[in-house]
Amino acid sequence: MKKNVVILGSTGSVGCNAVEVALSLSDRINVSAIAAGGNNIQLLAEQGRQLACDRIVTADPNTLVELRSTVSGLDIGAGAAAVIDLVTEPQVDLVVSAIVGSDSLLPVLNAVKAGKDIALASKEVMVMAGELIMREAEKSGANIIPLDSEHSAIFQCLVGQKKNEVAKLILTASGGPFLNASDDEIKRATYKQALAHPTWDMGPKNTIDSATLMNKALEVIEAKYLFDVAPETIEVIIHPQSVIHSMIEFVDGAMLAQLSVPDMRFPIQYAYTWPERAPGIMERMDFLKYPELTFKLPDRKRFSALDLADAALHVGGTMPTVLNAANEVAVELFSQHKIKFYQIWAIVEGTMAKHQAQQNPALDEILAAGTWAARIAATVL
């Protein structure tokens, strides 16, 4: 039987790839509904026609009239409540969460509570509420299948392994566009330069996070909750070619790695077909095109995001939520040319320094911490 799928954030970078892969797996996947933020209604409507969806939702109610005038013969909805309705429908098997940022939390949490499997690209969900999400998933039987290439790699390497035999998770990072930049070049870095990622096409927010290494910092926090491991067993290593997507090390020193050409469609397809595999449309690995695979340690002095993640995990509670919210504000300010690139780290650190973390937070406390952090981050400099 075909899996019945809902795609959230379908018009973004990951969402567009999710649509493409779903179309290529039409014998296995039925996308019954899609939703997006409302900034590209024409594309949202076209995706609905391509996928032959039953329902399309714009998260922005202000674009409902435009969507209705663009699409006919389909069930149209708008707003956050309509998105939650999509992901909790009884017939839904899998929810693809490709919404960027903290807006993904409530749809994912409601889908998990309803027992839906989640293909999760929105790492902010686990950063903000990892304990809560995994606790609810255990209750409902929902499976969390990561779409980040790094977490997907770890997820794949762990299949069939005994947890007590795994000593370390090693997340690889491309290093971003400023890997070999001088201190002066980092201080003068422009928004356009920060968007020039050497390997991946991830959308603006994730690309800026990659440039600051905040993307990897968020992934460290996500990995702690997703795989239920101690933070000290998670290691980050720079691998500019982005061919080894991540690795695990066993207690005897042996290692397993997952490799492919850098293409987001690989983890997306695996999430669609898991626990099976299927032929795909992606380029096959040709080692002759990658004669050298290189590695180096991240420069934590110049790129402090990883230390900020370690600090957030050490404090725990609502501190990871605050890190994430402050970073979202800082990236937005940078995109508006209101701050310098290097000030992103300062805003996150300054906001965290002002926060008194609450332990074992409930959902309302998590949301309140995020709101507080966003307000403080806008003024912390």
C-alpha positions in Angstrom: 0.0 0.0 0.0 1.1 3.6 -0.7 2.2 5.8 2.2 -0.2 8.7 2.6 2.0 11.8 3.0 1.6 15.5 4.0 4.4 17.9 3.2 4.8 21.0 5.3 6.9 23.8 3.9 6.5 22.5 0.4 7.7 25.7 -1.4 11.0 25.9 0.5 14.3 24.4 -0.6 13.8 21.1 1.3 10.1 21.1 0.5 10.7 21.4 -3.3 13.1 18.4 -3.1 10.5 16.5 -1.1 7.9 17.2 -3.9 10.3 16.1 -6.6 11.2 12.8 -4.8 7.5 12.1 -4.1 6.7 12.4 -7.8 9.5 10.0 -8.6 8.1 7.5 -6.0 4.5 7.8 -7.2 4.1 4.0 -7.0 4.9 4.2 -3.3 3.9 7.7 -2.1 0.6 9.5 -2.2 0.9 13.2 -1.2 -2.6 14.0 0.0 -1.9 17.5 1.2 0.7 20.2 1.2 1.1 23.4 3.2 3.5 26.4 3.0 3.9 29.8 4.4 2.2 31.8 1.8 5.1 33.7 0.2 4.9 31.8 -3.1 1.2 30.9 -3.7 1.8 30.3 -7.4 4.3 27.6 -6.7 2.1 26.1 -4.0 -0.8 25.9 -6.4 1.4 24.3 -9.1 2.7 21.7 -6.6 -0.8 20.8 -5.7 -1.7 20.2 -9.4 1.5 18.1 -9.9 0.8 16.0 -6.9 -2.9 15.8 -7.4 -3.4 16.7 -3.8 -6.8 16.6 -2.0 -6.0 19.7 0.1 -3.7 22.7 0.1 -3.2 25.0 3.0 -1.4 28.4 3.3 -0.2 29.1 6.7 -0.8 32.8 6.1 -4.5 33.6 6.2 -3.9 36.8 4.3 -3.1 34.8 1.2 -6.2 32.6 1.3 -8.0 34.7 -1.3 -5.1 34.5 -3.7 -4.8 30.7 -3.2 -8.6 30.3 -3.9 -8.3 32.3 -7.1 -5.4 30.2 -8.2 -6.6 26.7 -7.4 -10.0 25.2 -8.2 -11.5 21.9 -7.4 -9.5 21.3 -4.2 -10.1 21.7 -0.5 -8.3 25.0 0.5 -7.5 26.1 4.0 -5.5 28.8 5.8 -3.9 29.4 9.2 -2.1 27.5 11.9 -5.1 25.5 12.9 -5.6 24.3 9.3 -2.0 23.1 9.2 -2.5 21.1 12.4 -5.7 19.6 11.0 -3.7 18.4 8.0 -1.2 16.5 10.0 -3.6 14.8 12.4 -6.0 13.4 9.8 -6.6 9.6 10.4 -5.4 8.6 7.0 -2.0 10.3 7.2 1.0 8.0 7.6 3.9 10.3 7.3 4.4 14.1 7.8 7.3 15.8 6.1 8.3 18.8 8.2 10.3 21.2 6.0 9.1 24.4 7.7 12.1 26.6 8.6 12.4 27.7 12.1 10.3 27.5 15.3 7.0 27.7 13.4 7.4 23.9 12.9 7.1 23.0 16.6 3.3 23.0 17.0 2.5 21.0 13.8 5.1 18.4 14.6 4.1 18.1 18.2 0.5 17.6 17.3 1.4 15.1 14.6 3.6 13.1 17.0 0.8 13.0 19.6 -1.5 11.7 16.8 1.0 8.8 16.2 2.2 10.0 12.8 5.7 9.3 11.6 7.7 12.4 11.1 10.3 13.1 8.4 12.0 15.9 10.2 14.0 18.6 8.4 13.1 21.3 11.0 15.9 20.8 13.4 14.6 23.7 15.5 11.8 21.4 16.7 14.3 19.1 18.5 16.4 22.0 19.7 13.4 23.7 21.3 11.6 20.7 22.6 13.6 17.5 22.1 12.7 15.9 25.4 9.0 16.7 25.0 8.9 15.4 21.4 10.7 12.2 22.1 8.5 11.6 25.2 5.3 12.0 23.2 6.7 9.8 20.4 7.3 7.0 22.8 3.8 7.3 24.1 2.2 7.4 20.6 4.5 5.1 18.7 5.5 7.8 16.2 8.8 7.4 14.5 11.1 10.4 14.0 13.1 10.0 10.7 15.6 12.8 10.3 16.0 14.6 6.9 19.2 16.5 7.8 21.9 14.7 5.8 24.0 14.3 8.9 21.3 12.9 11.2 19.9 10.7 8.4 23.4 9.3 8.0 23.6 8.5 11.8 20.1 7.1 11.6 21.1 4.8 8.8 24.4 3.7 10.4 22.5 2.8 13.7 20.1 0.4 12.0 20.6 -3.0 13.6 23.2 -1.8 16.0 23.2 -2.2 19.8 23.2 1.1 21.6 25.7 0.0 24.2 28.2 -0.8 21.5 28.2 2.7 20.0 30.8 5.0 21.6 30.6 8.1 19.5 28.5 10.0 16.9 30.6 12.0 14.5 28.7 14.8 12.6 30.5 16.1 9.6 30.3 19.8 8.5 31.3 21.4 5.2 32.7 24.4 7.0 30.7 26.8 5.0 31.9 29.7 2.8 34.2 31.2 5.4 36.1 28.0 6.3 39.4 29.4 5.1 38.6 33.1 5.6 40.8 35.4 7.6 39.6 37.2 10.7 39.3 40.4 8.7 37.3 38.7 6.0 34.9 37.3 8.6 34.5 40.8 10.2 33.7 42.3 6.7 31.5 39.4 5.5 28.4 40.4 3.6 25.1 38.7 3.4 25.7 37.8 -0.2 29.0 36.2 0.7 27.5 34.2 3.5 24.9 32.8 1.1 27.6 31.5 -1.2 27.7 27.9 0.2 30.3 25.8 -1.5 28.3 22.5 -1.4 24.7 22.7 -0.5 21.5 24.5 -1.6 19.6 24.8 1.7 17.6 28.1 1.6 18.8 31.4 3.1 18.3 30.7 6.9 20.1 27.3 6.9 22.9 28.7 4.6 23.6 31.5 7.0 23.6 29.1 9.9 26.1 27.0 8.0 28.4 30.0 7.5 28.4 30.6 11.3 28.5 26.9 12.1 25.3 27.5 14.0 23.7 24.9 11.8 26.1 22.3 13.2 25.5 23.6 16.7 21.8 23.1 16.3 22.5 19.6 14.9 24.6 18.7 18.0 21.6 19.6 20.2 19.2 17.7 17.9 21.4 14.6 17.9 21.5 14.5 21.7 17.7 14.2 21.9 17.1 12.3 18.7 19.5 9.5 19.5 19.3 9.8 23.3 23.1 10.1 23.8 25.3 12.1 26.2 26.5 15.4 24.7 30.2 14.4 25.2 29.8 11.5 22.8 28.9 13.8 19.9 31.8 15.1 17.9 32.0 17.5 15.0 34.6 17.4 12.2 35.0 19.6 9.2 34.8 17.6 5.9 34.6 20.2 3.0 33.7 17.7 0.3 30.4 16.7 2.1 30.6 13.2 0.8 30.8 11.4 4.2 27.6 12.7 5.7 28.3 11.4 9.2 29.7 8.4 11.1 29.4 6.3 14.2 32.3 4.8 16.1 31.9 1.6 18.1 33.5 0.7 21.4 36.2 -1.3 19.7 37.2 1.6 17.5 35.6 0.3 14.3 33.5 2.9 12.4 30.6 3.0 10.0 29.9 6.0 7.6 27.2 6.9 5.2 28.4 8.3 1.9 26.8 9.8 -1.2 27.1 12.8 -3.5 25.8 15.9 -1.6 22.1 15.8 -2.5 19.2 16.4 -0.1 17.1 14.0 -2.1 18.9 11.0 -0.6 17.7 11.5 3.0 14.3 12.5 1.7 13.9 9.3 -0.3 15.1 7.2 2.6 12.6 8.8 4.9 9.8 8.1 2.4 10.7 4.4 1.9 12.0 3.6 5.4 12.4 0.9 6.6 13.0 -0.2 3.0 15.0 1.2 0.1 14.0 1.8 -3.5 15.7 2.9 -6.8 16.1 6.6 -7.0 16.7 9.5 -9.3 19.9 10.8 -7.6 23.4 10.7 -9.1 25.4 7.7 -8.1 28.7 8.1 -6.2 31.8 8.1 -8.5 34.9 8.1 -6.3 37.1 9.3 -9.2 35.3 12.6 -9.0 36.3 12.8 -5.3 40.0 11.7 -5.3 40.6 13.4 -1.9 38.4 13.4 1.2 39.8 15.8 3.8 39.1 16.5 7.4 40.0 19.1 10.0 38.8 20.2 13.5 36.4 23.2 13.6 37.9 26.5 14.7 35.9 27.0 17.9 37.7 30.3 18.7 36.6 32.0 15.5 33.3 30.1 15.1 31.8 30.0 18.7 28.5 28.4 17.8 29.6 24.9 18.8 30.7 26.2 22.3 27.3 27.9 22.6 25.6 24.6 21.9 27.7 22.9 24.5 26.8 25.5 27.0 23.1 25.2 26.2 23.2 21.5 26.6 25.1 21.8 29.9 22.4 24.1 31.3 19.6 22.2 29.6 15.9 23.1 30.2 14.8 26.1 28.2 18.4 27.2 27.3 18.5 25.4 23.9 15.2 27.1 23.1 16.7 30.5 23.9 19.8 29.8 21.7 17.6 28.9 18.8 15.2 31.9 19.1 18.1 34.3 19.5 19.8 32.9 16.5 16.7 33.3 14.4 16.4 36.9 15.3 20.2 37.5 14.7 20.0 35.9 11.3 17.0 38.0 10.4 18.8 41.2 11.5 21.8 40.2 9.4 19.7 39.5 6.4 18.3 43.1 6.8 21.9 44.5 7.0 21.2 45.8 10.5 24.1 43.9 12.1 27.5 42.5 11.0 28.0 38.8 10.4 30.2 38.2 13.5 27.6 39.9 15.7 25.3 36.9 15.2 27.3 34.9 17.8 27.4 37.9 20.1 23.6 38.3 20.1 23.1 34.6 20.8 25.7 34.6 23.6 24.3 37.8 25.1 20.7 36.5 25.1 21.7 33.2 26.7 23.7 35.1 29.4 20.5 36.9 30.5 18.3 33.8 30.7 17.5 31.8 33.8 16.7 28.4 32.4 13.6 26.4 33.5 14.2 22.7 33.8 11.8 20.1 32.4 9.7 22.8 30.7 6.1 22.2 29.5 5.1 23.4 26.1 3.8 26.8 27.3 7.1 27.4 29.1 9.1 26.5 26.0 7.0 28.9 23.9 7.4 31.6 26.5 11.1 31.2 26.6 11.3 31.5 22.8 9.2 34.7 22.9 11.3 36.2 25.6 14.6 35.3 23.8 13.3 36.9 20.6 12.5 40.1 22.4 15.9 40.2 24.2 17.9 39.3 21.1 16.5 42.2 19.2 18.0 44.6 21.7 21.0 42.8 23.3 23.7 44.6 21.3 
